[in-house]
Amino acid sequence: MGAAGLHAGSTAARAAPKLARMSEPAATRPESAARFPGARVLVTGASSGIGRATALLLAREGAHVASAGRSAERLEEMRAAAAGAPGTVLAIPGDLTDDASRGRLVDEALRALGGLDGLVNAAGIIGFGDWAATDLSAWDRMMDINVRALFDLTRRALPALLSSRGAIVNVSSVTGLRAFPGVLAYCVSKAATDQLTRCLALELAPKGVRVNAVNPGVVRTNLHRGGGMAEAQYQQFLAHSRETHPLGRVGEAEDIAQAIAFLLSADSGWITGETLAVDGGRHQTCAR
């Protein structure tokens, strides 16, 4: 199939071959075979960064992807970039901080795809400040986007995921595993994401739904710029981060997308409740 996008009630979506359940052992397949033929996956934060890279990778691997993000223009650009992929991409712009928008997103994805086999919660923001610089407004905004919206979207998608015995991957951070100065609210929001991942994994395991998280280190995306970091400061931050990550480089969005794809796939069918550090070894070092 091309990547012209799925439409509500699309026959392409309805006729897509069923994916082997994402919680079952992987079948033997040729190395060149797509991992997700016909899989139906909702990816948030898909207009940039890790979400975008994940949506494109899944489409290249044969999945039908409902991609959500705030920028309709960037979602359309991403959808065009998937042209020629065996999977398909649907762009659904919206604001995840809005209750009605979250409901519409899930409804549109289900209507277009006919169900869900996977959910990738990649949307999120970062904010800077220690305890003295973090007022309640900044705290609430961080928790609203990084925790509350993630939980509510997952809650709305769960009936479909339970039906398919699907898989969920949350995008957390190395700051969920280790404490870092100057990003207090962000650290706490990602620690909450990790605990939510573990709690949901425990509750949903008997129902065949797996829940895992990836915990990236510094990745070259627009996250820090979007959080207010000036360009010169960001370039200095990237240079410094090459020293703080033991493998000697910062991550690329594709590094994280590959880990997400693994956790969605049947290759990880006996893994749940995991918070996987994908950070060039950063979580093993001291804050510096």
C-alpha positions in Angstrom: 0.0 0.0 0.0 1.0 3.6 -0.4 1.2 6.2 2.3 -1.7 8.4 1.0 -3.3 8.1 4.5 -6.1 6.2 5.9 -9.6 7.7 5.9 -12.5 7.0 8.3 -13.9 3.7 7.3 -11.1 3.1 4.9 -11.4 -0.3 3.1 -7.6 -0.5 3.2 -7.7 -0.3 7.0 -10.5 -2.8 7.3 -8.8 -5.3 4.9 -5.4 -5.0 6.5 -4.0 -8.4 7.5 -4.2 -9.2 11.2 -0.9 -8.9 13.1 0.2 -11.7 15.4 -0.7 -10.7 18.9 2.0 -8.4 20.3 2.2 -10.3 23.5 2.9 -13.7 22.0 6.2 -15.3 21.0 7.6 -14.1 17.7 7.2 -16.4 14.7 10.3 -17.2 12.6 10.4 -14.7 9.7 12.9 -13.7 7.0 15.3 -10.9 8.0 13.9 -8.8 5.2 10.2 -9.2 6.3 8.3 -6.3 7.8 7.8 -6.6 11.5 4.3 -5.1 11.6 2.3 -6.1 8.5 -1.2 -4.7 9.0 -0.6 -3.6 12.6 -2.7 -0.6 13.7 -0.8 1.8 15.9 -1.6 5.2 17.4 1.5 7.4 17.9 1.3 10.7 19.8 3.8 13.5 19.4 4.3 12.4 15.8 4.8 15.8 14.3 8.5 16.0 15.4 11.3 14.2 17.1 10.9 10.7 18.5 7.2 10.4 17.7 7.9 11.3 14.1 10.7 8.9 13.7 8.6 6.1 15.3 5.6 6.7 13.0 7.9 6.6 9.9 9.7 3.5 11.1 6.4 1.7 11.8 5.0 2.6 8.4 8.2 1.3 6.7 7.6 -1.9 8.7 4.1 -2.3 7.3 2.0 -0.7 10.1 -1.0 1.5 9.6 -0.2 4.5 11.8 -2.6 7.1 13.2 -0.2 10.0 14.0 -1.2 12.7 16.4 0.5 16.1 17.0 -0.2 19.8 17.5 1.1 20.9 14.1 -1.1 19.9 11.1 1.6 21.2 8.7 4.4 19.0 10.2 2.1 16.0 10.4 1.3 16.4 6.7 5.1 16.7 5.9 5.7 13.5 7.9 2.9 11.7 6.1 4.4 12.8 2.7 7.8 11.4 3.9 6.2 8.0 4.3 5.2 7.9 0.6 6.0 4.5 -0.8 6.1 2.7 2.5 4.2 -0.6 2.7 2.3 0.8 5.7 0.0 3.9 5.7 -0.1 7.1 7.7 -3.1 9.1 9.0 -2.5 12.6 10.3 -4.7 13.7 13.2 -3.8 17.2 14.5 -4.9 18.2 18.0 -4.0 19.4 21.5 -3.5 16.6 24.0 -4.1 18.9 26.9 -7.7 19.2 25.8 -10.1 16.5 27.0 -12.3 16.7 23.9 -9.3 16.6 21.6 -8.0 13.4 23.3 -11.4 11.7 22.8 -11.6 12.8 19.2 -8.1 11.5 18.5 -8.9 8.0 19.8 -12.3 8.0 18.1 -10.8 9.0 14.7 -8.0 6.5 15.0 -10.4 3.7 15.8 -12.8 4.7 13.0 -10.0 4.8 10.4 -8.0 1.8 11.5 -10.8 -0.5 12.8 -9.0 -1.1 16.1 -5.6 -0.8 17.7 -2.7 -3.2 18.2 -0.3 -0.7 19.6 -0.1 2.7 21.4 3.0 4.9 21.6 2.8 7.8 24.0 5.6 10.0 22.7 4.1 13.5 23.3 5.7 15.5 26.0 7.4 18.7 27.0 10.4 19.8 29.2 10.7 22.8 31.5 13.7 24.1 33.3 13.9 25.3 36.9 14.8 24.2 40.4 12.4 24.2 43.3 12.6 28.0 43.8 12.0 28.7 40.1 9.1 26.2 39.7 5.8 27.7 40.6 2.5 25.8 40.6 1.6 26.9 37.1 4.8 25.4 35.7 4.4 22.3 37.8 0.8 21.8 36.7 1.6 22.3 33.0 4.3 19.7 33.2 2.1 17.1 34.9 -0.9 17.9 32.7 1.0 17.1 29.5 3.5 14.5 30.6 1.3 12.5 33.0 -2.4 13.4 33.0 -2.8 13.5 29.2 -0.8 10.3 28.8 -3.0 8.4 31.3 -6.3 9.7 29.9 -5.3 8.9 26.3 -4.2 5.4 27.4 -7.5 4.9 29.3 -9.5 5.8 26.2 -7.5 3.5 24.0 -7.5 0.5 26.3 -10.7 -1.1 25.3 -9.4 -1.5 21.8 -6.0 -2.7 23.0 -7.6 -5.2 25.3 -9.5 -6.6 22.4 -6.4 -7.1 20.3 -4.1 -8.0 23.2 -1.9 -5.2 22.1 1.2 -3.3 23.5 1.8 0.1 24.9 5.1 2.0 24.9 5.5 5.2 26.9 8.4 7.6 26.1 9.9 8.5 29.5 13.4 9.9 30.1 16.7 9.1 31.9 15.4 11.7 34.3 12.8 9.2 35.4 15.5 6.8 36.5 18.0 9.3 37.9 17.8 12.7 39.5 19.2 15.7 37.7 19.4 19.4 38.9 17.5 22.2 37.2 14.6 20.1 35.8 12.7 19.3 38.9 9.1 19.1 37.5 10.3 17.3 34.4 12.2 14.7 36.5 9.1 14.1 38.7 6.8 13.8 35.7 9.0 11.2 34.1 9.3 9.2 37.4 5.5 9.2 37.4 5.5 8.0 33.8 7.7 5.1 34.8 5.6 4.1 37.8 2.4 4.4 35.7 4.1 2.1 33.2 4.8 -0.5 35.9 1.4 -0.3 37.5 -0.5 -0.6 34.2 1.8 -3.5 33.2 0.9 -5.4 36.4 -2.8 -4.7 36.0 -3.0 -5.5 32.3 -0.7 -8.6 32.1 -3.5 -11.1 32.9 -5.4 -9.6 30.0 -2.5 -10.0 27.6 -1.6 -6.3 27.2 2.1 -5.4 27.6 3.2 -2.0 28.9 6.8 -0.8 28.7 8.7 2.5 28.6 11.8 3.8 26.9 14.0 6.2 28.9 16.1 8.2 26.4 19.1 10.3 27.3 19.8 13.5 25.4 18.4 13.1 21.9 18.7 15.6 19.1 15.1 16.8 18.8 13.3 20.1 19.3 12.4 19.2 22.9 14.9 21.5 24.6 14.4 24.4 22.2 10.6 24.0 22.8 11.3 24.2 26.5 12.9 27.6 26.1 16.6 26.8 25.6 18.3 29.4 23.3 20.1 28.1 20.2 23.6 29.0 21.4 22.9 27.4 24.8 21.5 24.3 23.1 24.6 23.8 21.0 26.7 24.1 24.1 24.4 21.6 25.8 24.8 19.1 22.9 28.6 19.5 23.0 28.7 18.9 26.7 26.3 15.9 26.4 28.8 14.1 24.1 31.1 14.0 27.2 28.4 12.9 29.7 27.1 10.0 27.7 29.6 7.1 27.9 29.2 6.1 24.2 30.5 9.6 23.3 27.5 11.0 21.3 24.0 12.2 21.8 21.1 10.1 20.6 19.1 10.5 17.4 15.4 10.1 17.2 15.8 6.9 15.1 17.8 5.3 18.0 14.7 5.6 20.2 12.3 4.6 17.5 14.1 1.3 17.0 13.8 0.5 20.7 10.1 1.4 20.7 9.5 -0.8 17.7 11.2 -3.7 19.5 9.0 -3.2 22.6 5.9 -3.1 20.4 6.9 -6.2 18.5 6.4 -9.9 19.2 10.2 -10.1 19.6 9.6 -8.7 23.1 6.5 -10.8 23.8 7.7 -11.8 27.3 8.7 -8.3 28.4 6.3 -6.0 30.4 6.7 -3.4 33.0 10.2 -2.5 31.8 11.7 1.0 31.8 14.4 0.6 29.2 17.3 3.1 29.2 18.2 4.0 25.7 20.8 6.6 26.6 24.3 5.8 25.5 25.0 4.7 29.1 24.0 8.1 30.6 22.0 6.6 33.5 25.1 4.9 34.8 27.0 8.1 35.4 26.7 10.9 38.0 25.0 14.2 37.2 27.6 16.5 35.7 
